[in-house]
């Protein structure tokens, strides 16, 4: 008598959306305190189900839940972190709409760098708030990193009239270099 093993259950595939920021870029090469720029995000649904009524929240968002534990309609983005970056010309919430499986959408947002931000690498949080096909409200948080620089602001002039200069004749130039910034700057080499 031989015993046969019972067939193993076939796992049911999990059907859900998965939103990912594939790439991002700014329209400014160098961001400094006080810079305004447009951030472009490429968002792809890597899941196997559509993400419905997607909202993108700069600074992070949350889902409001009533005392009975039921998610409330709408999107809350007022608790975000805006110490270094703040939205311009619109709120921090962008409505994107439905994103089908495999689909990539482009979202843009105009942003300003706070003038008190010191140079460095800064994380900026984004939340995706959306509905699944069965009506479950989902929140996914993601982070992008932006580099902030402070370029020197110097003025170069003469501290006295250099006099007549002749081509191919060596001469001394009475240069004066003035730092126009409020912070100290170190200049190693100038050309």
C-alpha positions in Angstrom: 0.0 0.0 0.0 1.5 3.3 -1.0 0.3 6.6 0.5 0.1 9.6 -1.7 0.7 13.1 -0.4 -2.3 15.4 -0.7 -1.9 18.1 -3.3 -0.4 21.3 -2.0 -2.7 24.3 -2.2 -1.8 26.7 -5.0 -1.2 30.1 -3.5 -3.6 32.8 -4.7 -1.8 35.7 -6.3 -2.0 39.0 -4.4 -3.7 41.5 -6.6 -2.8 45.1 -5.6 -1.2 48.2 -7.0 2.4 49.2 -6.1 3.3 52.8 -6.9 7.0 53.7 -7.2 8.8 56.9 -8.1 11.0 55.6 -10.9 13.0 58.8 -11.5 12.9 62.5 -10.7 14.6 65.6 -11.9 14.6 69.4 -11.4 14.6 72.1 -14.0 17.6 73.8 -12.2 21.0 72.2 -12.2 22.0 73.8 -8.9 19.6 74.4 -6.0 20.5 77.1 -3.4 18.6 78.6 -0.5 15.8 80.8 -2.0 15.8 78.9 -5.4 12.5 78.1 -7.0 12.4 75.0 -9.2 10.1 72.6 -10.8 10.4 69.0 -9.6 9.3 66.3 -12.1 8.4 62.8 -10.8 7.9 59.7 -13.0 5.5 57.4 -11.1 5.0 53.8 -12.2 2.4 51.3 -11.1 4.5 48.1 -10.7 1.6 46.2 -9.2 -1.0 44.0 -11.0 -4.1 46.1 -10.2 -5.0 49.7 -10.8 -4.5 52.4 -8.2 -7.6 54.6 -8.3 -8.0 58.3 -7.5 -4.3 58.7 -6.7 -3.3 61.8 -4.8 0.4 62.8 -4.4 1.2 64.7 -1.1 4.5 66.7 -0.7 5.8 66.5 2.8 3.7 63.4 3.7 0.0 62.8 4.1 -2.3 60.7 6.1 -5.7 59.1 6.1 -8.3 60.5 8.5 -10.0 57.8 10.6 -13.1 58.5 12.7 -13.6 57.1 16.2 -15.3 54.0 14.8 -12.1 53.2 12.8 -13.6 54.0 9.4 -11.4 55.9 6.9 -12.9 59.3 6.0 -13.2 60.7 2.5 -10.5 63.2 1.4 -6.8 63.5 1.8 -4.9 65.3 4.6 -1.5 66.8 3.9 -1.4 69.6 6.5 1.0 67.7 8.8 3.9 67.6 6.3 7.5 68.8 6.9 8.0 72.2 5.2 11.2 73.3 7.0 13.4 73.2 3.9 11.0 72.9 0.9 7.6 74.4 0.4 5.1 74.3 -2.5 4.6 77.3 -4.8 1.6 78.2 -6.9 -0.5 75.3 -5.6 -1.0 73.3 -2.4 1.2 70.4 -1.4 -1.5 67.9 -2.7 -1.6 67.0 -6.4 -4.4 64.9 -7.8 -3.1 62.4 -10.4 -6.1 60.1 -11.1 -6.1 56.4 -11.9 -2.8 54.6 -12.7 -3.2 51.3 -14.5 -0.8 48.4 -14.0 2.5 49.0 -15.9 1.5 52.7 -16.6 3.9 55.6 -15.9 2.6 59.1 -15.2 4.5 62.3 -14.9 3.7 64.7 -12.0 5.3 68.1 -11.6 5.3 70.5 -8.7 6.8 74.0 -8.3 8.8 74.2 -5.1 11.0 76.8 -3.2 14.0 76.1 -1.1 13.8 77.9 2.3 16.3 80.8 2.5 17.5 79.4 5.9 18.3 76.0 4.5 22.0 75.2 4.9 23.9 73.3 2.1 23.6 69.6 2.2 21.6 66.5 1.1 17.9 66.7 2.1 15.2 64.0 1.9 11.8 65.1 0.8 8.9 62.8 1.6 6.0 62.1 -0.7 2.9 60.1 0.1 0.7 58.4 -2.4 -2.9 58.0 -1.2 -5.2 55.9 -3.4 -7.9 53.3 -3.5 -7.6 49.7 -4.5 -10.3 48.0 -6.6 -12.1 46.7 -3.5 -12.3 50.3 -2.1 -9.5 50.0 0.5 -7.7 53.3 1.1 -3.9 52.9 0.9 -1.1 55.2 1.8 2.5 54.7 0.5 5.4 56.9 1.6 8.5 57.5 -0.5 11.5 59.8 -0.3 13.5 61.6 -2.9 16.8 63.4 -2.1 17.8 66.9 -3.3 21.2 68.5 -2.9 21.4 72.1 -1.8 24.5 74.2 -2.5 25.6 77.7 -1.6 27.7 79.1 -4.4 30.1 82.0 -3.5 28.9 85.5 -4.5 32.0 87.5 -5.2 32.7 90.7 -7.0 36.0 91.3 -8.7 37.2 94.8 -9.5 40.3 97.1 -9.4 41.2 98.9 -6.1 43.0 101.5 -8.2 43.2 102.4 -11.9 45.5 99.8 -13.6 46.9 102.4 -16.0 47.8 101.6 -19.6 48.1 97.9 -20.6 50.0 96.7 -23.7 49.6 93.4 -25.5 52.2 90.8 -24.6 53.8 93.1 -21.9 53.7 91.8 -18.3 52.0 94.0 -15.8 50.5 93.9 -12.3 46.8 94.1 -12.0 45.5 95.8 -8.8 42.6 93.3 -8.2 40.1 93.6 -5.4 37.9 90.6 -4.6 34.9 91.3 -2.4 32.7 88.6 -0.8 29.1 89.7 -1.3 27.7 86.8 0.9 27.0 87.1 4.6 28.9 83.9 5.2 32.6 83.3 4.9 34.0 81.8 1.6 37.4 80.3 0.9 38.8 80.8 -2.6 41.6 78.4 -3.4 42.3 79.3 -7.0 41.0 81.8 -9.5 41.5 82.1 -13.2 
